[in-house]
């Protein structure tokens, strides 16, 4: 009996807070919506403890909190869209993972589920299924490929650059812009004129043949 009374007291407390939290949310700024969303999701989680206790108004209170969560989340998403110049739709996001949305929040579902799907679609659109089939003329050329392997700090890049210095032409592909810039400066300092081409800038050096430093970068918008 004592446990039953305690449960009812806890439920009534959560029930009485619904209207108060709703009123506070109405006047909450966009910057503080995260806190209100977390509070509401916490209340929904607490309500699960009363799910099988046949408490009157349980369904009504649960629906009330879920509707409040939706109302807050719509504002959170609208603020996100405005900030990042995107156009994500609330129903489209939550329909695929309603449970995850209630548990973790709208932006968590957006970032972990929805955006990766969009990125995958963009890759499928712009990258062919079999890239090896591209550039037919280049594939007809007779070429020799050297694969230089080794542990970190064993001189792989050093030896490659030394070989590049002696070649009539060549290309250095850097995984990072700062590395491309570093090699560009080193080669030109060593009297090996070369250009620098990255996703952000292009520096053409007088006297260079086809030596190029190239940083390749794939971009996707919206920003995360």
C-alpha positions in Angstrom: 0.0 0.0 0.0 2.8 2.4 0.9 4.5 1.7 -2.5 1.2 2.4 -4.3 0.8 5.7 -2.5 4.4 6.7 -3.3 3.9 5.9 -6.9 0.7 7.9 -7.1 2.5 10.8 -5.4 5.3 10.7 -7.9 2.9 10.5 -10.8 0.8 13.4 -9.6 3.9 15.5 -9.3 4.9 14.8 -12.9 1.3 15.4 -13.9 1.2 18.8 -12.2 4.5 19.9 -13.8 3.2 19.5 -17.3 1.4 22.8 -17.5 4.2 24.6 -15.7 6.9 23.3 -18.1 4.7 24.2 -21.0 4.3 27.7 -19.8 8.1 28.1 -19.2 8.8 26.7 -22.7 6.5 29.3 -24.3 8.8 32.1 -23.0 12.1 30.2 -23.5 14.6 31.6 -26.0 16.0 29.4 -28.8 19.3 29.2 -26.9 17.7 27.6 -23.9 15.4 25.2 -25.8 18.0 22.4 -25.4 17.5 22.5 -21.6 13.7 22.3 -21.9 13.9 19.5 -24.4 16.0 17.5 -22.0 13.6 18.1 -19.1 10.6 16.9 -21.1 12.4 13.8 -22.4 13.4 13.0 -18.8 9.7 13.3 -17.7 8.6 11.0 -20.5 11.3 8.4 -19.4 10.0 8.7 -15.8 6.4 8.1 -16.9 7.4 4.6 -18.2 7.6 3.4 -14.6 3.8 3.9 -14.3 2.9 2.3 -17.6 1.5 -1.0 -16.2 0.0 0.4 -13.0 -3.5 1.3 -14.4 -3.2 4.9 -13.2 -6.0 7.2 -14.3 -4.8 10.0 -16.7 -1.6 8.1 -17.5 -2.3 8.1 -21.2 -3.4 11.7 -21.2 -0.3 12.9 -19.3 2.0 10.9 -21.5 0.4 12.3 -24.7 0.7 15.8 -23.2 4.4 15.5 -22.7 4.9 13.9 -26.1 3.1 16.8 -27.7 5.2 19.3 -25.7 8.3 17.5 -26.9 7.2 17.8 -30.5 6.4 21.5 -30.1 9.9 22.1 -28.6 11.6 20.0 -31.3 9.9 21.8 -34.1 11.4 25.0 -32.8 14.8 23.4 -32.3 14.8 22.2 -35.8 13.6 25.5 -37.2 16.5 27.2 -35.4 18.9 24.7 -36.8 17.7 25.2 -40.3 18.0 28.9 -40.0 21.5 28.7 -38.6 22.8 26.2 -41.2 20.6 27.3 -44.2 19.0 23.9 -44.5 15.4 22.7 -44.9 15.0 19.5 -42.9 11.4 18.6 -42.1 10.3 17.5 -38.6 8.0 14.6 -39.6 10.4 13.2 -42.2 13.1 12.9 -39.5 11.1 11.5 -36.6 9.0 9.1 -38.7 12.1 6.9 -39.3 13.1 6.6 -35.6 10.4 7.8 -33.3 11.9 5.9 -30.3 15.3 7.3 -30.9 13.8 10.8 -31.2 12.0 10.5 -27.8 15.1 9.0 -26.2 17.9 11.2 -27.6 16.3 14.3 -29.2 15.6 15.6 -32.7 19.1 16.7 -33.6 20.6 13.4 -32.4 18.4 11.5 -34.8 19.1 14.0 -37.5 22.9 13.7 -37.2 23.1 10.0 -36.6 20.5 8.7 -39.1 19.1 11.3 -41.5 22.2 13.2 -42.5 24.3 10.1 -43.2 21.6 8.8 -45.5 21.8 12.1 -47.5 25.5 11.9 -47.6 25.3 8.4 -49.0 22.9 9.5 -51.6 25.2 12.3 -52.7 28.1 9.8 -53.0 26.0 7.5 -55.1 25.0 10.4 -57.3 28.5 11.8 -58.0 30.7 8.7 -57.6 30.3 5.9 -60.2 29.7 2.3 -59.2 33.0 1.3 -60.8 35.5 4.2 -60.8 38.1 1.9 -62.4 36.0 2.1 -65.7 36.6 5.8 -66.0 39.3 7.6 -68.1 39.5 5.0 -70.9 42.4 6.8 -72.6 44.5 6.9 -69.4 43.9 3.2 -68.8 45.3 2.4 -72.3 48.6 3.9 -71.3 51.4 1.6 -70.3 52.5 2.6 -66.9 54.5 1.3 -64.0 53.3 1.7 -60.4 55.6 1.6 -57.3 54.0 0.9 -54.0 56.2 2.2 -51.2 55.1 0.7 -47.8 56.5 1.1 -44.3 55.8 2.0 -40.7 55.4 5.6 -39.5 58.6 7.7 -39.7 60.5 5.3 -42.0 61.1 7.8 -44.7 58.3 7.0 -47.2 57.5 10.7 -47.9 61.1 11.7 -47.9 62.1 9.1 -50.5 59.1 9.9 -52.6 59.9 13.6 -52.7 63.6 12.9 -53.5 62.4 10.8 -56.5 60.0 13.6 -57.5 62.8 16.1 -57.6 64.6 14.1 -60.3 61.5 13.5 -62.5 60.8 15.6 -65.5 57.3 16.1 -64.2 55.1 14.7 -61.4 52.3 15.2 -58.9 52.3 15.1 -55.1 48.8 14.4 -53.6 48.5 15.5 -50.0 45.8 14.3 -47.6 45.9 17.7 -45.8 46.3 21.3 -47.0 49.0 22.0 -44.5 51.1 19.1 -45.8 50.6 20.2 -49.4 51.8 23.7 -48.4 54.8 22.3 -46.5 56.0 20.2 -49.5 55.3 23.1 -51.9 57.5 25.4 -49.9 60.2 22.7 -49.5 60.4 21.8 -53.2 60.6 25.5 -54.3 63.2 26.1 -51.7 65.2 23.2 -53.2 65.1 24.8 -56.6 62.3 22.5 -57.9 59.6 24.9 -59.2 56.1 23.6 -58.6 52.5 24.9 -58.3 50.2 24.6 -55.4 46.6 23.7 -56.0 44.1 23.0 -53.2 40.4 23.2 -52.7 40.8 26.8 -51.5 43.6 28.4 -53.4 45.9 28.1 -56.4 49.5 29.3 -56.5 51.2 29.2 -59.9 55.0 29.3 -59.9 57.0 30.6 -62.8 59.3 28.0 -64.3 57.3 25.0 -63.1 56.5 22.3 -65.6 53.8 20.0 -64.5 54.9 19.6 -60.9 51.8 20.0 -58.8 50.9 19.7 -55.2 47.2 18.8 -55.0 45.0 18.6 -52.0 41.7 16.9 -52.8 38.7 17.6 -50.7 35.1 16.5 -50.8 32.6 18.9 -49.3 29.0 18.3 -48.4 26.5 20.9 -47.2 24.6 21.3 -44.8 27.2 21.9 -42.1 27.0 19.7 -39.1 
